Amino acid sequence: MLRALDAAVTGRDFLLGSTFSMADVIFGSTVRFMLKFKMLEGSPAVLAYSERLGARPALHRADAINAKISAEHGLPTG
């Protein structure tokens, strides 16, 4: 599985090449979750993919919205 994951992101910006797609939303969020909770040890290509996803402005906007809602409900945001 790790080889397939690495192969999927090596040599391209996103899963379908240079275009961000819904596949990156679903797959990328899973990869980022697994990296965050140490469920996956990322290769350099996987870590770079995760960083590209994390740099997207839409992700920053979504994180801010989620943090606000979590705070309103007294949930941890970190």
N, C-alpha and C positions, 0 to 999 in steps of 0.2 A: 504494500500500500504506500509506503513512504517513497519508494522509487517512482511509482505512478504519480504521486503528488508532486514530487520534484520535477519530473518530466513535463507535467502539465503547465508549470510556470517558468521553466528554464527557457531563456531566449525570447521571452515575450513580456510585454507589460501586464497583460491581463490574459484570462483563459482563452479568449478568442483572438488574441493578437494585440493590436494597439487600441482596440475599442473596449471600453468598460461595458459590461452587460449584466443582465439579471443573474447570469451564472456566477459572476463575481460577487454579487450581493449575497447569494445563498452559500456558495462554496467558501468565499472569503470570510464571511462572518464566522463560519464554523472553524476555519483555520485560525483566525484571530482568537476565538474563544479557547481553542485547544492550546495555543501558545501561551495565552495569558494564565491559564490554570495548570501549566506544565504537563499537559496531557500529550504533548507533541514536542519533540525536539526538532526544531526547524533547521533545514539545510540553509546555506547562504541564499539560494534562490528563493526558498519559501519565506525566509525572513525579509528579503527584499520585496517580495510580493506583498507581504503583510504591511510593510512600511509604506508602499505605494498606496495601498488601500487606506491606511491610516492618515495619509496626507490629503485625502480628498475633502474638499470643502463641505460637501453634502454630509459626510460622516461627522464632521465637527458640528454642523447644525443639528443633526439627529442626536448626537451625544448631549448637546446642551438642552434640547427639549426633554430627553429622557432624564437628565439630572434634575431638571426643574420639577418634573412630575414626581420623581422619587423623593425629592426634598419635601414637596407638598404633602406627601403621604408618610413622611418620617422614615423612609427607607434609606439604607446606605447607598451612597453614590460612587464609592470607590471600588 
